[in-house]
Amino acid sequence: MQALENHVQEWLRLDQNSETRSEIERLWEAKDYTELGKRMNTRIEFGTAGLRGRMEAGRARMNDLTIIQASQGLCEYVIANVTDAKSKGIVVGHDHRHHSKHWAALTANVFLQNGCKVYLYNGLVHTPLVPWGVKYFKAACGVMITENFKVYWENGVQIISPHDTGIAKSIDENLEPKPTSWTYGELLTSELCVDRTEEAKDMYFMAIGNYEHLRNLPVGTEGISFVNTSMHGVSDPFVQRAFQTFGVAPYIPVEEQRLPDPEFPTVKFPNPEEKATAAKDGAEYVLAQDPDSDRFSAAEKQPSGDWHVFSGDQLGTLFASYILGSKMLEVIAKAEGFKFVECLTGFKYIGNTALDLVKAGYERLSGSCFGNDIRDKDGVAATMSFVGLVSSIRERGTNVREYLETLYKRVTTGYFICYDSAKIDAIFHRLRNYPGQEKDRSYPLTIGGLPITRVVDLTLGYDSQNPPTYEPSLPLSSGHMVQFRAGRDQDEARLMLTIRTSGTEPKIKYYLEGTGSDETKIVQFLSNVVEELGRDWMEAERNELLKP
């Protein structure tokens, strides 16, 4: 109780916002210690996603005080760790959510008070414009105020370790707001605060207008009608301009959701508004960006009249196929001279990997990035990439879902059921010490008649193609998980097989992907591999494994 009282008194000493001060005072006077405990006993955590929390008074919430404290800590850390940080400056943007504009100004003011140049965007912007601005202006960092306080490092990518822990430590060391932190009139008069918003937008659209995979637009879009919703967010003017940039006929906006509205009265996608608009205008596609326009989703009307909403994984596969011109990411990467690298989900990881390696990346939550200019999710670029994809597929006489199904014909998934955990352990032990071999850690040498070229065991921490340590680049699994790659360039087929246990179900799951020039042969080959997997590797009959 004493600790809680101390937190309350310290909050009232520091907080200069009358509204949030009153919130805490009322709770204290009402002796609502349960609610106060939720808001006061812990500090809001700063991590790779920046700050994220409810918008209300308290140490564990997002409010003026915690924004100022985070900005102070970030500023001190950047000055200490980025060469010429003050002259390079910070890019600050905001969307339409409650408090976003105010918190962007508070953030900009903290940096200004510390002698840093500030590129403060004027008006509502979509999130990708901040990382774009960091790269274009060669700034030291960037902050986007949306549903969270999102931080970008000088490379234009969301922060990762060790910067997240370093900034968090710096915040804890800079909790006392300066007297000048609460007002920001100087933003209007200081030469250090500059407005280059329109320049940033112009150069951003010039960059996406030069994306190679969109060079044929607007060819093929004639007669295709798109409905677009910005989900009560900021994307509408940006997507409009993107359509104009590529010369594509204007889309049909969902008027009920076109303008920014921080209350988000309808947020489910697709919902009656989009369907009604599409039905009224005979549109076959609904495009959607999330409120701050870093994510994208799409739906396609099927011949049956039903709508298919594409998942993040499906969009990632479609974009990779469209951009790289192939059906399988790794195969085309090799054929076209790209390097295919696996990394953890999340654009803070994909973006940093992309600095040196990739043309495009996606994560499973409907986010995609394209090219080398923006190293974060970009809903506008994803929208135009989907439009380009539709036009390309239409010329082949099919629709997007049908095309996706042809890609997935080469992928097989399934599982074996086993209720005996000891038996599961024994099966994997046998895979790691396969019969007929003399050395330790002896995995199978072939499958489906193809030589196994690589084994990655994420349980033991072993990668056969990473000498001398043989440590895998991917994180270890808490259960059994082994990946096999088989086939060489001269073979008719190549495959990747992942076998793993389920953390919640009595299953041994497998994921099998085959590539080759003859689709019919690949389909039959995968069927044969699944049969061999069950018969020889799993010894399904002897181990009494069940199939669904």
C-alpha positions as CSV (number, residue, x, y, z in Angstrom):
1,M,0.0,0.0,0.0
2,Q,2.8,2.4,0.8
3,A,4.5,1.7,-2.5
4,L,1.2,2.5,-4.3
5,E,0.8,5.7,-2.4
6,N,4.4,6.7,-3.3
7,H,3.7,6.1,-7.0
8,V,0.5,8.2,-6.8
9,Q,2.3,11.1,-5.1
10,E,5.2,11.0,-7.5
11,W,2.7,11.0,-10.4
12,L,0.9,14.0,-9.1
13,R,4.2,15.8,-8.6
14,L,5.3,15.2,-12.2
15,D,2.1,15.3,-14.3
16,Q,1.2,18.8,-15.5
17,N,-1.8,17.7,-17.5
18,S,-4.9,18.7,-15.5
19,E,-7.1,16.0,-17.0
20,T,-4.9,13.0,-16.2
21,R,-3.9,14.5,-12.8
22,S,-7.6,14.7,-12.0
23,E,-8.1,11.0,-13.0
24,I,-5.6,9.9,-10.5
25,E,-6.8,12.2,-7.8
26,R,-10.4,11.0,-8.2
27,L,-9.3,7.3,-8.0
28,W,-7.2,8.1,-4.9
29,E,-10.0,10.0,-3.2
30,A,-12.4,7.1,-4.1
31,K,-9.9,4.6,-2.6
32,D,-10.1,2.6,-5.8
33,Y,-6.8,0.8,-5.1
34,T,-7.5,-2.0,-7.5
35,E,-7.7,0.4,-10.5
36,L,-4.8,2.5,-9.2
37,G,-2.7,-0.7,-8.9
38,K,-3.4,-1.5,-12.5
39,R,-2.3,1.9,-13.6
40,M,0.5,2.6,-11.1
41,N,2.3,-0.5,-9.9
42,T,4.3,-1.0,-13.1
43,R,5.7,1.3,-15.7
44,I,4.6,1.0,-19.3
45,E,7.2,-1.1,-21.1
46,F,9.3,0.1,-23.9
47,G,10.2,-2.6,-26.4
48,T,10.8,-3.2,-30.1
49,A,7.2,-2.0,-30.8
50,G,7.9,1.2,-28.8
51,L,5.2,2.1,-26.4
52,R,1.9,0.5,-26.5
53,G,-0.9,0.7,-24.0
54,R,-4.3,2.2,-23.1
55,M,-4.7,6.0,-23.3
56,E,-5.4,7.1,-19.8
57,A,-3.6,8.4,-16.7
58,G,-1.0,6.3,-15.0
59,R,2.6,5.0,-15.1
60,A,1.4,1.9,-17.0
61,R,-0.6,3.8,-19.6
62,M,0.0,6.1,-22.6
63,N,-0.4,9.8,-21.7
64,D,1.4,13.1,-21.9
65,L,3.8,12.2,-19.1
66,T,4.8,8.8,-20.3
67,I,5.2,10.2,-23.9
68,I,7.5,13.0,-22.6
69,Q,9.5,10.5,-20.6
70,A,9.8,8.1,-23.5
71,S,10.9,11.0,-25.8
72,Q,13.5,12.2,-23.3
73,G,15.0,8.8,-22.9
74,L,15.0,8.2,-26.7
75,C,16.5,11.6,-27.4
76,E,19.4,11.0,-24.9
77,Y,20.0,7.5,-26.3
78,V,20.1,8.7,-29.9
79,I,22.4,11.5,-29.1
80,A,24.8,9.1,-27.4
81,N,24.7,6.4,-30.1
82,V,24.2,8.1,-33.5
83,T,27.0,10.3,-34.9
84,D,25.9,13.9,-35.4
85,A,22.4,13.0,-34.2
86,K,21.5,16.6,-33.4
87,S,22.2,17.8,-36.9
88,K,20.7,14.7,-38.5
89,G,17.5,15.1,-36.5
90,I,14.3,13.2,-36.0
91,V,11.3,12.6,-38.3
92,V,8.0,12.8,-36.5
93,G,4.5,11.9,-37.9
94,H,1.1,11.1,-36.6
95,D,-2.2,9.6,-37.7
96,H,-5.8,10.6,-36.7
97,R,-6.2,8.8,-33.4
98,H,-7.1,10.5,-30.2
99,H,-4.0,12.5,-28.8
100,S,-1.8,11.6,-31.8
101,K,-1.2,15.2,-33.0
102,H,-0.6,16.4,-29.5
103,W,1.8,13.6,-28.6
104,A,3.7,14.1,-31.9
105,A,4.2,17.8,-30.9
106,L,5.3,16.8,-27.4
107,T,7.8,14.4,-28.9
108,A,9.1,16.9,-31.4
109,N,9.4,19.5,-28.7
110,V,11.6,17.2,-26.5
111,F,14.1,16.8,-29.3
112,L,13.9,20.5,-30.1
113,Q,14.7,21.4,-26.5
114,N,17.8,19.2,-26.7
115,G,19.1,21.1,-29.8
116,C,18.0,18.5,-32.4
117,K,16.7,19.2,-35.8
118,V,13.1,18.1,-36.2
119,Y,11.3,17.1,-39.4
120,L,7.7,17.4,-38.1
121,Y,5.1,16.3,-40.7
122,N,2.2,18.7,-41.2
123,G,-1.1,16.9,-41.0
124,L,-2.1,13.3,-41.1
125,V,0.4,10.9,-42.6
126,H,0.4,7.1,-43.2
127,T,3.0,5.2,-41.1
128,P,5.4,4.3,-44.0
129,L,6.1,8.0,-44.6
130,V,8.1,8.1,-41.4
131,P,10.6,5.4,-42.2
132,W,10.7,6.8,-45.7
133,G,11.5,10.2,-44.3
134,V,14.2,8.8,-42.0
135,K,16.0,7.4,-45.0
136,Y,15.3,10.3,-47.4
137,F,16.4,13.0,-44.9
138,K,19.2,10.9,-43.5
139,A,17.8,11.5,-40.0
140,A,19.0,9.9,-36.8
141,C,15.7,8.3,-36.0
142,G,11.9,8.6,-36.5
143,V,8.8,8.4,-34.4
144,M,5.3,7.6,-35.6
145,I,2.4,8.3,-33.2
146,T,-0.5,6.0,-34.0
147,E,-2.0,3.4,-31.7
148,N,1.5,3.2,-30.3
149,F,4.7,5.2,-30.0
150,K,6.7,3.5,-32.8
151,V,10.4,4.1,-33.1
152,Y,12.6,3.8,-36.2
153,W,16.4,3.8,-36.1
154,E,18.7,5.7,-38.5
155,N,18.5,2.8,-41.0
156,G,14.8,3.4,-41.5
157,V,13.8,0.2,-39.7
158,Q,11.9,-0.4,-36.5
159,I,14.3,-0.8,-33.6
160,I,15.6,-4.2,-32.5
161,S,17.9,-5.4,-29.8
162,P,20.1,-4.0,-28.3
163,H,18.5,-0.6,-29.0
164,D,15.2,-1.5,-27.4
165,T,16.8,-2.3,-24.0
166,G,19.2,0.6,-24.3
167,I,16.3,3.1,-24.9
168,A,14.2,1.5,-22.1
169,K,17.2,2.0,-19.7
170,S,17.6,5.6,-20.9
171,I,13.9,6.3,-20.3
172,D,14.2,5.1,-16.7
173,E,17.1,7.5,-16.3
174,N,15.2,10.5,-17.7
175,L,11.8,10.5,-15.9
176,E,11.9,14.1,-14.7
177,P,10.2,16.3,-17.4
178,K,11.9,19.6,-18.1
179,P,9.8,22.7,-17.4
180,T,9.7,23.4,-21.1
181,S,8.4,19.9,-22.0
182,W,4.7,20.6,-21.6
183,T,4.3,23.4,-24.1
184,Y,5.4,23.5,-27.7
185,G,4.9,26.9,-29.1
186,E,8.6,27.0,-30.1
187,L,7.8,24.5,-32.8
188,L,6.2,27.2,-34.8
189,T,9.2,29.6,-34.6
190,S,12.4,27.6,-34.2
191,E,14.7,27.2,-37.3
192,L,15.4,23.7,-36.0
193,C,11.8,22.6,-36.7
194,V,11.2,22.3,-40.5
195,D,8.2,21.3,-42.5
196,R,9.2,19.3,-45.6
197,T,6.0,17.2,-45.7
198,E,5.0,17.7,-49.3
199,E,8.6,17.1,-50.5
200,A,8.6,13.8,-48.6
201,K,5.3,12.8,-50.1
202,D,6.4,13.7,-53.6
203,M,9.6,11.7,-53.4
204,Y,7.8,8.8,-51.7
205,F,5.3,8.5,-54.7
206,M,8.2,8.9,-57.1
207,A,9.9,5.9,-55.4
208,I,6.9,3.6,-55.6
209,G,6.2,4.8,-59.1
210,N,9.5,3.3,-60.1
211,Y,8.9,-0.2,-58.7
212,E,9.9,-2.6,-61.4
213,H,7.1,-5.0,-60.8
214,L,4.6,-2.3,-61.4
215,R,6.1,-0.9,-64.6
216,N,3.3,-2.2,-66.8
217,L,0.5,-0.5,-65.0
218,P,-2.1,0.6,-66.0
219,V,-2.1,-2.1,-68.7
220,G,-4.6,-4.8,-67.9
221,T,-6.6,-2.8,-65.5
222,E,-9.2,-1.7,-68.0
223,G,-12.7,-2.9,-67.1
224,I,-11.6,-4.0,-63.6
225,S,-13.5,-2.2,-60.8
226,F,-12.0,-1.9,-57.3
227,V,-13.7,-0.8,-54.1
228,N,-11.4,0.6,-51.5
229,T,-11.9,1.2,-47.8
230,S,-9.5,3.1,-45.5
231,M,-11.3,1.7,-42.4
232,H,-11.8,5.2,-40.9
233,G,-8.1,5.8,-41.2
234,V,-5.7,8.0,-43.1
235,S,-5.0,6.0,-46.3
236,D,-7.6,7.4,-48.7
237,P,-5.7,10.4,-50.1
238,F,-2.5,8.3,-50.3
239,V,-4.1,5.5,-52.2
240,Q,-5.9,8.0,-54.4
241,R,-2.6,9.5,-55.3
242,A,-1.1,6.1,-55.9
243,F,-3.8,5.2,-58.4
244,Q,-3.2,8.5,-60.1
245,T,0.6,7.9,-60.1
246,F,0.1,4.7,-62.1
247,G,-2.7,6.0,-64.3
248,V,-5.2,3.5,-63.0
249,A,-8.8,4.5,-63.1
250,P,-10.1,5.7,-59.7
251,Y,-11.4,3.2,-57.3
252,I,-14.9,3.4,-55.7
253,P,-14.5,4.5,-52.1
254,V,-16.6,3.1,-49.2
255,E,-17.9,6.5,-48.2
256,E,-19.0,5.4,-44.8
257,Q,-15.3,4.6,-44.0
258,R,-13.4,7.0,-46.2
259,L,-12.7,9.9,-43.7
260,P,-10.5,9.5,-40.6
261,D,-12.6,8.8,-37.5
262,P,-10.8,7.9,-34.2
263,E,-13.9,6.2,-32.9
264,F,-13.8,3.5,-35.7
265,P,-17.5,2.8,-35.8
266,T,-17.0,-0.1,-38.1
267,V,-13.7,-2.0,-38.2
268,K,-14.5,-5.6,-39.2
269,F,-13.4,-6.5,-42.7
270,P,-15.2,-7.2,-44.9
271,N,-18.4,-5.8,-43.5
272,P,-21.7,-4.7,-45.0
273,E,-20.5,-1.3,-46.1
274,E,-17.8,-2.8,-48.4
275,K,-20.0,-5.5,-49.7
276,A,-22.9,-3.1,-50.4
277,T,-20.6,-0.7,-52.2
278,A,-19.1,-3.5,-54.3
279,A,-22.6,-5.0,-55.1
280,K,-24.0,-1.6,-56.1
281,D,-21.1,-0.8,-58.5
282,G,-20.5,-4.3,-59.7
283,A,-16.9,-4.4,-58.3
284,E,-15.1,-7.7,-58.0
285,Y,-12.4,-6.6,-55.6
286,V,-12.4,-4.9,-52.3
287,L,-9.1,-3.4,-51.1
288,A,-8.5,-2.3,-47.5
289,Q,-5.8,-0.6,-45.6
290,D,-5.6,-0.5,-41.8
291,P,-6.1,2.8,-40.1
292,D,-2.5,4.0,-40.2
293,S,-2.0,2.3,-43.7
294,D,0.9,0.1,-43.0
295,R,-1.2,-3.1,-43.5
296,F,-3.3,-4.2,-46.4
297,S,-6.0,-6.8,-47.1
298,A,-8.1,-7.7,-50.1
299,A,-11.2,-9.7,-51.0
300,E,-12.2,-11.2,-54.3
301,K,-15.7,-12.0,-55.4
302,Q,-16.0,-15.6,-56.6
303,P,-18.2,-17.0,-59.4
304,S,-20.5,-18.3,-56.7
305,G,-21.1,-14.8,-55.4
306,D,-19.2,-15.5,-52.2
307,W,-16.2,-13.3,-51.1
308,H,-12.8,-14.8,-50.5
309,V,-10.6,-12.7,-48.0
310,F,-6.9,-13.4,-48.6
311,S,-4.9,-14.1,-45.5
312,G,-1.5,-12.6,-44.8
313,D,0.3,-15.8,-45.8
314,Q,-1.7,-15.9,-49.1
315,L,-0.9,-12.3,-50.0
316,G,2.7,-12.9,-49.2
317,T,2.8,-15.9,-51.5
318,L,0.9,-14.1,-54.3
319,F,3.2,-11.0,-54.0
320,A,6.3,-13.1,-54.1
321,S,5.1,-15.0,-57.1
322,Y,4.1,-11.8,-58.9
323,I,7.2,-9.8,-58.1
324,L,9.7,-12.6,-58.6
325,G,7.8,-14.1,-61.5
326,S,7.6,-17.7,-60.1
327,K,5.6,-20.1,-58.1
328,M,8.0,-20.8,-55.3
329,L,10.0,-18.2,-53.4
330,E,13.3,-20.0,-53.0
331,V,13.4,-21.5,-56.5
332,I,13.0,-18.2,-58.2
333,A,15.3,-16.4,-55.8
334,K,18.0,-18.8,-56.9
335,A,17.1,-18.6,-60.6
336,E,17.0,-14.8,-60.6
337,G,20.1,-14.3,-58.5
338,F,18.3,-13.2,-55.3
339,K,19.2,-14.6,-51.9
340,F,16.4,-16.3,-50.0
341,V,16.8,-16.0,-46.2
342,E,14.5,-17.0,-43.4
343,C,14.0,-14.8,-40.4
344,L,11.7,-14.3,-37.5
345,T,8.2,-12.9,-38.1
346,G,7.9,-9.2,-37.6
347,F,9.0,-6.2,-39.8
348,K,11.6,-5.1,-37.3
349,Y,13.4,-8.4,-38.3
350,I,12.4,-8.5,-41.9
351,G,13.4,-4.9,-42.4
352,N,16.8,-5.3,-41.0
353,T,17.4,-8.4,-43.0
354,A,16.2,-6.5,-46.1
355,L,18.9,-3.9,-45.7
356,D,21.3,-6.3,-47.4
357,L,19.3,-9.2,-48.8
358,V,15.8,-8.9,-50.2
359,K,13.6,-7.2,-52.8
360,A,10.4,-7.7,-50.8
361,G,9.2,-9.2,-47.6
362,Y,6.0,-10.0,-45.8
363,E,4.7,-11.1,-42.4
364,R,1.7,-13.2,-41.7
365,L,-0.4,-10.4,-40.4
366,S,-1.2,-8.9,-43.8
367,G,1.9,-6.6,-43.9
368,S,4.2,-6.4,-46.9
369,C,7.2,-4.2,-47.9
370,F,8.6,-3.7,-51.3
371,G,11.8,-2.5,-52.8
372,N,14.8,-0.9,-51.0
373,D,13.3,2.5,-50.2
374,I,10.8,1.6,-47.4
375,R,11.9,-1.0,-44.9
376,D,8.6,-1.4,-43.1
377,K,5.1,-2.5,-43.9
378,D,3.5,-0.3,-46.6
379,G,-0.3,-0.6,-47.2
380,V,-0.2,1.8,-50.1
381,A,2.5,-0.1,-52.0
382,A,0.8,-3.4,-51.2
383,T,-2.5,-2.0,-52.6
384,M,-0.9,-1.1,-55.9
385,S,1.0,-4.4,-56.0
386,F,-2.3,-6.2,-55.6
387,V,-3.8,-4.1,-58.4
388,G,-0.9,-5.1,-60.6
389,L,-1.3,-8.7,-59.6
390,V,-4.9,-8.7,-60.6
391,S,-4.2,-7.1,-64.0
392,S,-1.5,-9.7,-64.6
393,I,-3.6,-12.7,-63.7
394,R,-6.6,-11.4,-65.7
395,E,-4.5,-11.5,-68.8
396,R,-4.2,-15.3,-68.2
397,G,-7.9,-15.8,-68.1
398,T,-8.2,-16.6,-64.4
399,N,-8.8,-15.0,-61.0
400,V,-6.6,-14.5,-58.0
401,R,-7.9,-17.3,-55.9
402,E,-7.7,-19.8,-58.7
403,Y,-4.2,-18.7,-59.4
404,L,-3.3,-19.1,-55.7
405,E,-4.6,-22.6,-55.8
406,T,-2.3,-23.5,-58.6
407,L,0.6,-22.3,-56.4
408,Y,-0.5,-24.4,-53.5
409,K,-0.8,-27.6,-55.5
410,R,2.9,-28.0,-54.8
411,V,2.5,-27.8,-51.1
412,T,1.3,-30.7,-48.9
413,T,0.7,-30.6,-45.2
414,G,-0.6,-33.2,-42.8
415,Y,0.0,-35.0,-39.5
416,F,0.2,-38.3,-37.6
417,I,-1.6,-38.7,-34.3
418,C,0.3,-40.3,-31.4
419,Y,-0.9,-40.1,-27.7
420,D,2.4,-41.6,-26.3
421,S,5.0,-38.8,-25.8
422,A,7.7,-41.4,-25.2
423,K,7.0,-43.0,-28.6
424,I,7.2,-39.6,-30.2
425,D,10.6,-39.0,-28.6
426,A,11.7,-42.4,-29.9
427,I,10.6,-41.6,-33.4
428,F,12.6,-38.5,-33.5
429,H,15.6,-40.2,-31.8
430,R,15.5,-42.7,-34.7
431,L,15.5,-39.9,-37.3
432,R,18.6,-38.5,-35.7
433,N,20.3,-41.9,-35.6
434,Y,18.9,-43.4,-38.7
435,P,19.6,-47.2,-39.4
436,G,22.4,-48.1,-41.7
437,Q,24.8,-45.3,-40.7
438,E,27.8,-45.5,-38.3
439,K,28.3,-41.9,-37.1
440,D,26.5,-40.0,-34.4
441,R,23.7,-37.7,-35.4
442,S,23.0,-39.6,-38.6
443,Y,19.9,-38.4,-40.3
444,P,18.4,-40.1,-43.4
445,L,20.4,-39.7,-46.5
446,T,17.6,-39.7,-49.1
447,I,13.9,-39.3,-49.5
448,G,11.8,-40.0,-52.5
449,G,15.0,-41.1,-54.3
450,L,16.5,-37.6,-53.9
451,P,19.7,-37.0,-51.9
452,I,19.2,-34.9,-48.7
453,T,21.3,-31.8,-49.1
454,R,20.7,-30.1,-45.8
455,V,19.4,-30.8,-42.3
456,V,18.4,-28.2,-39.8
457,D,17.5,-29.5,-36.4
458,L,15.9,-26.7,-34.3
459,T,15.7,-29.0,-31.3
460,L,19.4,-29.9,-31.0
461,G,20.6,-26.6,-32.6
462,Y,22.2,-28.1,-35.7
463,D,22.5,-26.9,-39.3
464,S,24.5,-29.2,-41.6
465,Q,25.3,-26.3,-43.9
466,N,26.7,-24.0,-41.4
467,P,30.2,-25.2,-40.4
468,P,32.3,-24.9,-38.3
469,T,29.8,-24.2,-35.5
470,Y,26.8,-25.9,-37.3
471,E,24.5,-23.5,-35.4
472,P,21.2,-22.6,-37.1
473,S,20.3,-19.1,-37.8
474,L,16.6,-19.6,-36.7
475,P,15.7,-19.8,-33.0
476,L,15.5,-23.2,-31.3
477,S,12.2,-25.0,-30.8
478,S,10.9,-26.1,-27.4
479,G,9.6,-29.3,-29.1
480,H,10.9,-31.6,-31.8
481,M,11.4,-29.8,-35.1
482,V,13.7,-31.0,-38.0
483,Q,13.8,-29.6,-41.5
484,F,15.2,-31.5,-44.5
485,R,16.1,-30.2,-48.0
486,A,16.5,-32.7,-50.8
487,G,17.4,-32.5,-54.5
488,R,20.1,-30.8,-56.5
489,D,20.0,-28.5,-59.6
490,Q,20.3,-31.5,-61.9
491,D,17.5,-33.5,-60.3
492,E,13.9,-33.4,-61.6
493,A,12.6,-32.2,-58.3
494,R,13.7,-30.5,-55.1
495,L,11.8,-30.5,-51.8
496,M,11.7,-29.1,-48.3
497,L,10.2,-31.2,-45.6
498,T,9.6,-29.9,-42.0
499,I,8.6,-32.4,-39.3
500,R,7.6,-31.1,-35.9
501,T,5.6,-31.9,-32.8
502,S,2.6,-29.8,-31.7
503,G,2.8,-27.9,-28.5
504,T,-0.9,-28.4,-27.7
505,E,-2.0,-31.6,-29.6
506,P,-0.8,-35.2,-29.8
507,K,0.4,-34.7,-33.3
508,I,3.5,-35.1,-35.4
509,K,3.0,-32.5,-38.2
510,Y,4.7,-32.3,-41.6
511,Y,5.0,-29.6,-44.2
512,L,6.2,-30.6,-47.6
513,E,7.0,-28.2,-50.5
514,G,8.1,-29.5,-53.9
515,T,9.5,-27.6,-56.9
516,G,10.3,-28.7,-60.4
517,S,9.5,-27.9,-64.0
518,D,6.7,-30.5,-64.4
519,E,3.7,-29.8,-62.1
520,T,2.1,-33.2,-62.7
521,K,5.2,-35.0,-61.8
522,I,5.7,-32.9,-58.7
523,V,2.2,-33.6,-57.4
524,Q,2.8,-37.4,-57.8
525,F,6.3,-37.0,-56.3
526,L,4.9,-35.3,-53.2
527,S,2.3,-38.1,-52.8
528,N,5.1,-40.7,-52.9
529,V,7.2,-38.8,-50.4
530,V,4.3,-38.6,-47.9
531,E,3.8,-42.4,-48.3
532,E,7.6,-43.0,-47.6
533,L,7.5,-40.6,-44.7
534,G,4.8,-42.6,-43.0
535,R,6.0,-46.1,-43.9
536,D,9.8,-45.7,-43.4
537,W,10.6,-42.6,-41.4
538,M,7.7,-42.6,-38.9
539,E,7.1,-46.4,-39.1
540,A,3.5,-45.5,-38.7
541,E,2.2,-49.1,-38.7
542,R,4.6,-50.4,-36.1
543,N,4.2,-47.3,-33.9
544,E,0.4,-47.4,-34.3
545,L,0.2,-43.9,-35.5
546,L,-3.2,-42.7,-36.6
547,K,-4.0,-40.5,-39.6
548,P,-6.9,-38.1,-39.7
